Each structure stands twice: as C-alpha cells, then as structure tokens.
Amino acid sequence: MTRGARLVVLGKQGAGKGTQCVRLSHYLAIPHISTGDMLRAAVKDGTEFGRLAREYMDRGELIPDDVIMGIVEDRIAEPDASRGFVLDGFPRTTVQAKALDEMVKPKAIDLVLDLDVPTELVLKRLSSRRVCSTCGANYSLEAPPKVNWTCDICGGEVVQRPDDTVSVIRRRLDLYEESTAPLLEFYSDRNLLARVDGVGTPDEVMERLVEVVDRVRAESN
Ligand code: AMP
C-alpha cells in the first residue's frame, strides 16, 4: 500500500464517514469518492438521472445496484483514481462488493475500515445534522454556522437533508442492517477489515484511523 491505496470506509449513516473520508483523502493524497455526494450533485443539476435518483434517496431506499455500479466504475476509471481512492458509501450490498472486486482487478482493495458507532448515537447525530446546500459542509444544531444558517465556507444556505427526517433515518438504518452489515463478514473473511471506534471528536477518530492505515502500510512495505 505504498502508492495507490484503495480504501473502503463502511459505517452506519451518521457514523462520520463523510468527515473522516475527506481527512483520509488529504492524508493519503488520493481522491474521496462519495456515491451520496455524486448522487446529490446529480439531483441538484436537475438531470433526468438526478430526478430518478431523488425518488429513491428521499425515501431512504437504495439506488438499484446496476445503476450505482456503473457510476462508480466510470469514476474509478478516471485518471486521478489510478493513484488510489477512499470510497465512501460504496459498496452497500454484497452484489456491489463483488462488482468492486471485478472493477479493481488485477489489483485488490487494500483495506476496509468500519467506523463503529452505536445506533442511538447515530440517530441523535442524524436528526441534528444540517448541511450546506451548496458545498455540502456539515453542521449540526449543536455546532451551527456562525451567521444565521449561512455556510461559513461558501455562504450557501444550511438546511436539513430531506433524508435526515426520523422516518427516513429509520428506513436507512434498517437497510444498513439488512444490506450493508453483511459486508463486514464479507471483508473480514478476506482479512481486509479493521474496525475503528467512531465515538469521539473528529480528531480523536482520525487519529485512530491513521494508526490503522499507517500500520497496514508498514506491513505491506
Ligand atoms: P449517503 O450520503 O451515503 O448516506 O447516501 C445518500 C443516499 O444515496 C442513500 O440513502 C441512497 O439512497 C443513495 N446511495 C448512496 N450510495 C449508494 C449505494 N452504494 N447504493 C445504493 N444507493 C446509494
């Protein structure tokens, strides 16, 4: 894993994947590929695909496997991803995980990090989460932007995600248990999984992640 680190970050919605993936991508100088961000960009652009994706996302349902697999395959074929990538929000089903193995062949995924956070805590985090509708920066009721729900970074409007309402959050967490939790076994059987405690400040969690990443890099050198 000296160059071209290919990482997957798993974890329930609200476990802090987005925040930590941005940091990991800077730390390793590789792109952060978030399927949720790509889909939200399509929704915002108002493309036909965006309108279709929105129907699934607003209900907390998963986009069909073949559709999302096509999007990820195209993205990781781009030149910047030849150095490696941090995948956030993909794979979410065993079908997607098997497809990812095929996409990266003849290489393999180097490491899968599971950000472990108890369900009660993610429920609390998700219902208080607020995001910038322009740049996607994260805020919360406890840590709002400085001025009147206007993004500190870009001045965009800070809002609640349409899929962060209580009923949709419950559906997304049920789907996580049903479709995504089995991936923990899938990757642990391949000796790729490292579980990291996701409770704590972003800095504390990042420190734990870096420790694992550095250890795996040292072992593979
Ligand atoms: P996220 O920001 O990762 O929570 O993703 C937001 C929504 O986008 C999800 O609730 C799904 O509707 C959709 N989505 C993102 N990634 C995937 C994926 N790998 N497979 C299917 N749907 C996805």
Residues whose N, C-alpha, C, O or C-beta is under 5 A from the ligand:
A	BS01	AMP	Q13 T35 G36 D37 L39 Y56 M57 G60 E61 L62 I63 I68 G89 F90 P91 R92
